[in-house]
Amino acid sequence: MRRLVSAALATMRDSSYADLTVRGVAARAGVASATAYTYFSSKNHLVAEVYLELVRQVPFFTDVNDDRTNRVQQALRSLALVVADEPEVAAACTTALLSADAAVAPVREQIGAEIHKRIKSALGPDADSRTVSALEMSYFGALVHAGSGVLSYRQIADRLGYVVGLILGTTG
């Protein structure tokens, strides 16, 4: 499965979402198409898994010497910048994650769980569930802005820092 995800990411970096196929990714990974389809039922499912893998690579920010606001800002900034410098990957991930493809739904849940863990970890052991929820909603709303072209991923990363301060009550 990892070879397929890596091959899909490389393919998205080389071409567009429209050109991506599960068969093409399988060929690039040196795997039979039938094998690829046992893991990924569709192109959107495969691309969603690529995004999940990118999110999982984002570090946890838990340095107790750093204040809580800065830890959360770092976490959300890192998550927002996952695809900032790769417009083809960003476009493909946006298309896949916003699709109605039933196979993508459980991957979206896993992505949400990864985001949740990183926010909660950055907030610390006394994290209030309402605060976590507000930060999650802000993050996902920011991604929609970036995915729709309203703001760039870098712009949302900057604005998320301000939003974190507002939510945590540390911005005057």
Beta strands, then each sheet from edge to edge (+ up, - down):
end
